[in-house]
Amino acid sequence: MDGLRHGWPIALAGAPVLLPVETAISPAAQAPHMLLGASRAVTLKLTNQRDAAPPHAPVLIRGADDFALAAARDIADPSRDLVSPLKGPFRAETLEWDEAAAAALDLARLAGILPAFLVAPHMGDPAGADQLAEPVTLDPADLDCWKDSGALTIATRATLPVAACEDAQIVAFRSTNDLREHVALIIGEQNADRPPLVRLHSECLTGDILGSLKCDCGPQLDAALAAMAKEAEQGGWGVLLYLRQEGRGIGLINKLRAYRLQDQGYDTVDANRRLGLPDEARDFPVAARMLELLHVGAIRLMTNNPAKVAALSSAGVNISQRVPHQLPANPHNARYLDTKRDRAGHLLD
């Protein structure tokens, strides 16, 4: 992921060299093909072509001329569609390295960049001094190793009095395969005989720190801690799992791109899809592993999202009760909450 953020080309086994469109550092780079996500192909009106029709599958496209890097960035970034509306025509072509292509798009999401690559890039000016860097060699199976939640371990723990409750402990988790460091905040005295009140909270810089009104993340975090503190006062306890999965797994920059698309009228689901990204990409097995390492058995899960209950259950978490966690809307997030209810199936009144 670090190499993609630095704009280095990658060589996945079985695939041509791929250059990340957003971060590439070779401005003269060109390529006859681009690799895009299926949902971006939809917005480019390509799904009437057989090779772009399968849902959720990567799409290989060719234009009338080679794709220059600047033009490729306009094609990859839907938040620029109003600035650069004229694109194409493009032709979808048969993709014979599907597994590697899917891995490349997933790596781009994990790196927090646009899921778009120049395929088999070359330098537009062979006589120029600018050269492509040597590609980073990878295998699609490497991604499975990176996602292995079994590599997660407890790095350290300490007491941490917080505003909601002075009787609290923070536990930090680290994986050998992942630079993200997740934490758990245990509120009250851990008691194996009593299921804790548990909240999974995905990192939200804008909501948790800056007080954004576009989402309900900050108020949900505060309300969860307050509920756990009340639970502790009554002899129970709580666990907040703070997951470093900004934007439900798409990263901060892409989340802000989605905000820009929302400013243009798209809801949060369509904004993510126009970016070629899933509207739900969180790694729930990581949360399950954190609970396992904390020796937490059955839990009472604070959520309005049945899909989260199903995902955690599939990861092996014993959920004895779903506890509703709904907060009042404000004028800035009312549509966002309606979308959660109407399109993501959240149980909201």
WOJO-V527721 format. One record per pair of residues at least 24 apart in sequence whose ideal C-beta (glycine too) atoms are under 10 Angstrom apart, sorted by sequence separation. I is the first residue (numbers start at 1). J is the second residue. If there is no record, write none. Layout:
I/J
I/J
This chain:
35/59
36/60
63/87
64/88
95/119
151/175
152/176
199/223
200/224
201/225
248/272
284/308
287/311
288/312
291/315
292/316
299/323
301/325
324/348
34/59
35/60
36/61
63/88
64/89
150/175
151/176
152/177
160/185
162/187
199/224
247/272
250/275
280/305
287/312
288/313
291/316
292/317
322/347
324/349
34/60
35/61
63/89
64/90
93/119
149/175
151/177
152/178
155/181
157/183
160/186
198/224
199/225
250/276
251/277
282/308
284/310
285/311
288/314
289/315
291/317
33/60
34/61
61/88
63/90
64/91
148/175
150/177
151/178
155/182
157/184
159/186
197/224
250/277
280/307
284/311
285/312
288/315
289/316
291/318
33/61
34/62
61/89
62/90
63/91
147/175
148/176
149/177
155/183
199/227
249/277
250/278
280/308
283/311
284/312
287/315
288/316
33/62
34/63
61/90
62/91
146/175
148/177
149/178
157/186
199/228
248/277
249/278
250/279
282/311
284/313
285/314
286/315
288/317
32/62
33/63
61/91
62/92
146/176
147/177
148/178
152/182
154/184
197/227
198/228
247/277
248/278
249/279
250/280
251/281
284/314
285/315
287/317
31/62
32/63
44/75
59/90
60/91
61/92
62/93
107/138
145/176
146/177
147/178
197/228
248/279
249/280
250/281
280/311
284/315
285/316
60/92
61/93
76/108
145/177
146/178
196/228
247/279
248/280
249/281
250/282
283/315
285/317
32/65
33/66
34/67
59/92
60/93
107/140
110/143
197/230
248/281
249/282
284/317
304/337
32/66
33/67
44/78
59/93
60/94
61/95
104/138
106/140
143/177
197/231
208/242
247/281
248/282
249/283
30/65
31/66
32/67
40/75
43/78
60/95
79/114
103/138
107/142
142/177
196/231
197/232
247/282
305/340
30/66
31/67
36/72
40/76
59/95
60/96
78/114
103/139
104/140
107/143
110/146
196/232
245/281
304/340
29/66
30/67
31/68
34/71
40/77
44/81
58/95
60/97
76/113
77/114
103/140
106/143
110/147
187/224
194/231
245/282
304/341
307/344
29/67
30/68
31/69
34/72
40/78
43/81
52/90
57/95
60/98
76/114
100/138
102/140
103/141
187/225
208/246
245/283
306/344
307/345
308/346
29/68
30/69
36/75
37/76
39/78
52/91
53/92
58/97
75/114
76/115
77/116
100/139
101/140
103/142
104/143
107/146
185/224
187/226
197/236
198/237
199/238
200/239
201/240
202/241
203/242
243/282
244/283
245/284
305/344
306/345
307/346
28/68
29/69
36/76
51/91
52/92
58/98
76/116
100/140
103/143
106/146
185/225
187/227
188/228
196/236
197/237
198/238
199/239
200/240
201/241
202/242
203/243
206/246
215/255
243/283
304/344
305/345
306/346
27/68
28/69
30/71
31/72
34/75
35/76
49/90
51/92
52/93
54/95
57/98
58/99
60/101
73/114
75/116
76/117
99/140
102/143
103/144
106/147
187/228
188/229
194/235
195/236
196/237
197/238
198/239
199/240
200/241
201/242
202/243
203/244
204/245
205/246
206/247
243/284
245/286
304/345
305/346
306/347
27/69
30/72
34/76
45/87
46/88
49/91
50/92
51/93
58/100
59/101
72/114
76/118
98/140
99/141
186/228
187/229
188/230
194/236
195/237
196/238
197/239
198/240
199/241
200/242
201/243
202/244
203/245
204/246
205/247
244/286
245/287
304/346
305/347
26/69
27/70
29/72
44/87
45/88
46/89
49/92
51/94
52/95
58/101
73/116
97/140
185/228
187/230
188/231
189/232
194/237
196/239
197/240
198/241
199/242
200/243
202/245
203/246
204/247
243/286
303/346
304/347
305/348
16/60
25/69
43/87
44/88
45/89
46/90
48/92
49/93
50/94
51/95
54/98
57/101
58/102
72/116
187/231
188/232
191/235
196/240
201/245
202/246
203/247
204/248
215/259
243/287
303/347
304/348
24/69
44/89
45/90
46/91
47/92
57/102
58/103
72/117
187/232
188/233
191/236
200/245
202/247
214/259
241/286
304/349
21/67
44/90
46/92
56/102
58/104
59/105
72/118
186/232
188/234
189/235
191/237
202/248
206/252
241/287
22/69
58/105
188/235
189/236
190/237
202/249
205/252
212/259
241/288
243/290
21/69
24/72
44/92
57/105
58/106
188/236
189/237
190/238
204/252
214/262
242/290
21/70
24/73
41/90
67/116
69/118
72/121
187/236
188/237
190/239
203/252
206/255
214/263
241/290
19/69
21/71
22/72
23/73
68/118
187/237
188/238
205/255
206/256
241/291
21/72
22/73
41/92
67/118
186/237
187/238
188/239
204/255
205/256
239/290
21/73
66/118
67/119
69/121
186/238
187/239
239/291
19/72
21/74
185/238
186/239
187/240
206/259
215/268
241/294
21/75
22/76
36/90
67/121
185/239
186/240
214/268
21/76
22/77
66/121
69/124
184/239
185/240
239/294
241/296
20/76
21/77
34/90
36/92
66/122
68/124
184/240
185/241
58/115
60/117
62/119
164/221
168/225
183/240
184/241
185/242
239/296
33/91
61/119
66/124
164/222
183/241
184/242
58/117
60/119
163/222
164/223
182/241
183/242
184/243
237/296
33/93
35/95
164/224
165/225
168/228
182/242
183/243
239/299
279/339
32/93
164/225
165/226
168/229
181/242
182/243
183/244
238/299
33/95
35/97
163/225
164/226
167/229
182/244
238/300
240/302
162/225
163/226
164/227
165/228
166/229
180/243
181/244
182/245
37/101
164/228
165/229
168/232
180/244
236/300
238/302
279/343
280/344
35/100
36/101
37/102
40/105
164/229
165/230
167/232
179/244
180/245
268/333
279/344
35/101
163/229
164/230
165/231
166/232
167/233
178/244
180/246
38/105
162/229
165/232
268/335
37/105
110/178
164/232
165/233
171/239
173/241
267/335
268/336
271/339
35/104
36/105
37/106
168/237
173/242
231/300
267/336
268/337
270/339
35/105
110/180
167/237
168/238
170/240
171/241
173/243
269/339
37/108
173/244
267/338
268/339
269/340
37/109
165/237
168/240
170/242
267/339
268/340
35/108
165/238
262/335
266/339
267/340
269/342
270/343
40/114
164/238
228/302
262/336
269/343
40/115
227/302
267/342
268/343
269/344
39/115
40/116
164/240
267/343
268/344
37/114
38/115
262/339
36/114
37/115
162/240
224/302
36/115
37/116
223/302
224/303
15/95
35/115
36/116
202/282
15/96
16/97
35/116
36/117
202/283
14/96
15/97
18/100
34/116
35/117
200/282
220/302
14/97
15/98
18/101
34/117
35/118
220/303
13/97
14/98
15/99
16/100
20/104
33/117
34/118
35/119
200/284
220/304
12/97
14/99
15/100
16/101
23/108
33/118
34/119
202/287
13/99
14/100
15/101
18/104
22/108
31/117
32/118
33/119
200/286
12/99
13/100
14/101
18/105
20/107
21/108
31/118
32/119
33/120
200/287
12/100
15/103
20/108
23/111
30/118
31/119
32/120
33/121
216/304
11/100
12/101
14/103
15/104
18/107
22/111
23/112
29/118
31/120
32/121
198/287
10/100
12/102
13/103
18/108
22/112
23/113
31/121
32/122
200/290
12/103
20/111
22/113
23/114
30/121
31/122
200/291
12/104
21/113
22/114
26/118
29/121
30/122
10/103
20/113
21/114
22/115
24/117
28/121
29/122
30/123
31/124
198/291
10/104
20/114
21/115
22/116
24/118
28/122
29/123
30/124
12/107
20/115
21/116
22/117
26/121
28/123
29/124
30/125
196/291
20/116
21/117
26/122
27/123
28/124
227/323
10/107
19/116
20/117
21/118
24/121
26/123
27/124
28/125
10/108
18/116
19/117
20/118
26/124
28/126
196/294
198/296
227/325
18/117
19/118
200/299
224/323
4/104
17/117
18/118
19/119
21/121
28/128
196/296
198/298
199/299
16/117
17/118
18/119
19/120
27/128
28/129
29/130
182/283
195/296
196/297
198/299
199/300
200/301
201/302
224/325
15/117
16/118
17/119
18/120
19/121
26/128
28/130
29/131
195/297
196/298
197/299
198/300
199/301
200/302
223/325
4/107
5/108
16/119
17/120
18/121
19/122
27/130
28/131
29/132
180/283
184/287
192/295
194/297
195/298
196/299
197/300
198/301
199/302
200/303
223/326
3/107
4/108
15/119
16/120
17/121
26/130
28/132
182/286
190/294
192/296
193/297
194/298
195/299
196/300
197/301
198/302
199/303
223/327
6/111
15/120
16/121
17/122
25/130
26/131
178/283
182/287
190/295
192/297
195/300
196/301
197/302
198/303
200/305
220/325
222/327
1/107
4/110
5/111
7/113
26/132
180/286
184/290
190/296
192/298
194/300
195/301
220/326
1/108
4/111
5/112
10/117
25/132
26/133
182/289
183/290
184/291
220/327
1/109
3/111
4/112
5/113
9/117
24/132
25/133
178/286
182/290
186/294
200/308
219/327
1/110
2/111
4/113
9/118
24/133
184/293
216/325
218/327
219/328
1/111
184/294
186/296
216/326
1/112
9/120
175/286
200/311
216/327
219/330
1/113
9/121
184/296
200/312
216/328
4/117
19/132
173/286
216/329
19/133
175/289
198/312
216/330
219/333
17/132
19/135
173/289
213/329
214/330
217/333
17/134
18/135
173/290
200/317
213/330
215/332
216/333
17/135
213/331
214/332
215/333
16/135
17/136
171/290
198/317
213/332
214/333
17/137
18/138
173/293
212/332
213/333
216/336
173/294
198/319
212/333
214/335
215/336
216/337
171/293
214/336
215/337
9/132
11/134
12/135
15/138
171/294
195/318
213/336
8/132
9/133
11/135
12/136
13/137
195/319
197/321
199/323
216/340
8/133
9/134
10/135
11/136
12/137
13/138
14/139
15/140
195/320
198/323
215/340
7/133
8/134
9/135
10/136
11/137
12/138
13/139
14/140
195/321
197/323
199/325
207/333
6/133
8/135
9/136
10/137
11/138
12/139
13/140
8/136
10/138
11/139
12/140
13/141
197/325
13/142
3/133
6/136
12/142
12/143
3/135
4/136
3/136
152/285
2/136
112/246
149/283
152/286
3/138
110/245
112/247
115/250
149/284
150/285
147/283
149/285
152/288
153/289
154/290
112/249
148/285
149/286
152/289
157/294
109/247
112/250
113/251
147/285
149/287
151/289
152/290
110/249
112/251
114/253
115/254
147/286
149/288
150/289
154/293
109/249
110/250
111/251
112/252
113/253
114/254
149/289
152/292
153/293
154/294
109/250
110/251
112/253
113/254
148/289
149/290
152/293
109/251
111/253
112/254
150/292
108/251
111/254
112/255
114/257
149/292
1/146
109/254
108/254
116/275
115/275
116/276
114/275
115/276
114/276
115/277
114/277
115/278
109/275
149/315
109/276
108/276
109/277
108/277
109/278
105/276
110/281
105/277
106/278
109/281
110/283
79/254
106/281
1/178
2/179
79/256
80/257
1/179
79/257
82/260
1/180
78/257
79/258
82/261
77/257
78/258
79/259
80/260
81/261
79/260
78/260
79/261
82/264
77/260
78/261
81/264
79/263
79/264
78/264
79/266
78/266
78/270
79/271
78/271
81/274
78/273
79/274
78/274
79/275
77/274
78/275
77/275
78/276
76/275
77/276
76/276
59/276
58/276
56/278
43/270
43/273
22/253
39/270
42/273
43/274
22/254
42/274
43/275
39/272
40/273
43/276
39/273
40/274
42/276
38/273
39/274
40/275
41/276
37/273
39/275
40/276
39/276
40/277
37/275
38/276
39/277
37/276
39/278
36/276
37/277
39/279
37/278
1/251
